[in-house]
Amino acid sequence: MQVYSGEKIRNVVMLGHGGCGKTTLVEAMAYTTGITKRQGKVEEGNTISDYDKEEIKRLFSINTTVVPIEYDDTKINILDTPGYFDFVGEVEEAMRVADAAVIVVSAKAGVEVGTMKAWDYCERYNLPRMFFVTDMDVDNASYREVVERLEELYGKKIAPFHIPIRENEKFVGYVNVIKMKGRRFTTMSNHDDCDIPDYVENHLQKSRDSLLEAVAETSEDLMEKYFSGEEFTYEEISHALRASVIDNSVVPVLCGSGLYAQGSNMLLEAIQIYFPSPSKLHLPGVNTKTNEVFEGDFDESKPMTARVFKTIADPFIGKFSLVQVCSGILKSDSVIYNVAKNTEEKLSRLYVLRGKEQIEVSQLRAGDIGAIGKLSNTSTGDTLATKAVPVVYDLPEYPQPYTYQRYVTKNKGDADKVSQALAKLMDEDVTLKSVNDKDNRQTLLYGMGDQHLEVVVSKLFNRYKVEVEIKKPKVAYRETIRKKVKVQGKYKKQSGGHGQYGDVHIEFEPSGDLETPYVFEEKVFGGAVPRNYFPAVDKGIAESVLKGPLAGYPVMGLKATLVDGSYHPVDSSEMAFKMATIQAFKQGFMEASPVLLEPIAALKVVVPDRYTGDVMGDLNKRRGRVLGMNPLPGNKQEIIADIPVSATFGYSTDLRSMTGGMGDFSYEFARYEQAPSDIQQKVVEEAAKKAEANSEE
């Protein structure tokens, strides 16, 4: 593959709802440009993009894949992203290096939730975009309905560049609205000129008028020409529309069939003509040596800088750091400096990845996307530069995972293997987290949804040959007391020679601070308990609060005051006083109205207005308390509520089900509150059964 300069590069992300046909369309573009000799199919597991075993098994994209396509002296780096919401981290990685987006819509399914989310991504990243309506070969496909729905959602920006031609209910070609010419497909994207059918005239004229109006608004000269009734030249229209697409005032709509590779070359041509090259974009960083702003701007003449936007850690194809060169030229034999890690490494080889295919290249110029193999200290988000000009670019913000499950290794000896395998998966996947919850003696796996975690478990088995079992997490309950009691704990043991003797009188009461396990004080008069035994009493309480007597959960908010006791000059010891304290604790805790505390989360749910009633009703069922609502742009509401952490299990799936995938949520731990009596009773009974079962073993 030849080396391309910035103005000859287009970095384009493919977005859309899961199953809308993105991967099939990418495959069509690869086939019509001669990259493949046979067009692969998702159902057959032989596409360039979906090469991972999990993708082949499940028949949908899980990872973002780069597919560079050379078209008419331009290199178009296609970033094929997953459409399912559990793999949104992959989409965010691609958005970071994309300069424009193609939003794919199935003419069969119409505008879906994923279509609208794709638009929202483009708005957030301020990306120029166009729609490609695929599946036009399907009998009940309706291009007009898709366009009307897009116009309803996004207004006058929507500009159909194609009007489909149908004969005998079959999609046979299209009218190019800009050139006002009919095109009839011959083979794949190849076509012959044809007459414009009468039945499209009405829609064609409407689309043409809208386009000419948009062209006229780009300059005073063109506006004057428009009002005087003069025709625009094709060059004037094309140049004006490019400016309008780049500034997002016009969003083209094209059509075709990914399955039959119809319209794929027209899409590539539109990408080349209307989308910006990286060399026209602004990208500031910071030189850490001088603390000055470094304008990378994809300028070849500046020192080399690059950002790692994705990591692949596949046991079969190896570890690759996918990079975009932000300035200068990255050469295969250069020494690179990782600014974040303060390490230098010498490159041996530089690649362009096309799916799993590795194409070796001598260099990558500013704006281009490639891969570096076997960088030992580099991870996603790092900036690579030279030691002389150490530049960092802003770190990306990735979505936080809120769905979690407990996992246990099926084979006891596999704990280390599982840990190493998860570390590799977390290198690849920025939205996957493994957390060791020491308080509840469990290991937790966090992801973007149940499907995400299911795929991770499958990858662990298929890639790394380790099995884990997913279970419902234990809730991090806590125990505390509600009243003040005074108890005695006496430990006395005699067995030839020195015995053991410790005697304590302790007052237990609520401390009022549910963030601290316990507070220890002593108010002993007259030396009833010598000072040197106070630490032993403190230690006895410290050990006791780790596992409360009620249900075995850690204790919070306790105050213990040593007020009296007695000792033996020979038999007393630190161990005896510690044991006496533990006895006093067990007795005193159970007499002081013990209660179970449950963790409460502060929850924020963002949903379209029409779903607020359903969401609030569901929160009530989960024992949530709605505290307020904030209106947001785009006819959305932010619902703020307190909810028991136990009620967040499965919430991701339920919220998507309630809102058709339109709802988002986040939460953070807020505080502990007394659990309702029925919950307490259930938890205490379960703990008693477990203790009984353990004692029988």
Protein Blocks (a to p, Z undefined) as FASTA:
>chain_A
ZZddfklpccdddeddehilpmmmmmmmmmmnomambdcdfklopafklmcfklmmnopa
fbdcdddddeehiacddddddfbfklmmmmmmmmmmpcbdcddddfklopafklmmmmmm
mmmnopacddddehklpmklcfklmmmmmmmmnommlccfbdcddeehiafbdcdfklop
acddfbhjbccdddddfklmmmmmmmmmmmmmmmmmmpmklmmmmmnopacdfklmmmmm
mmmmmnopaccdddddfklogoklmmmmmmmmmpccfklpccddddfklopacdfkopak
bccddddfbdcddfklopadddddfbhjddfkbccddfklopacddfbdcddehjbccdd
fbdcehiacddehifkbcehiacddfklccddddddddddfbdcddddfblklmmmmmmm
mmmmmmmmmkbccdddfknopaddddfbfklmmmmmmmmmmmnopacddddddddddddd
fbdcdddddddddeehiadddddddddddehiakbfbacddddehhlagfklmmmmmmmm
mmmmmpcfklopacehiacddfbdcddfklpcfklmmmmmmmmmmmmmmmnopadddddd
dddddddfklmmmmmmmmmmnopacfbdcddehiiacddddddfklmgoklmmmmmmnno
paccddddfbdcdddfklmmmmmmmmmmmmmmmmmZZ
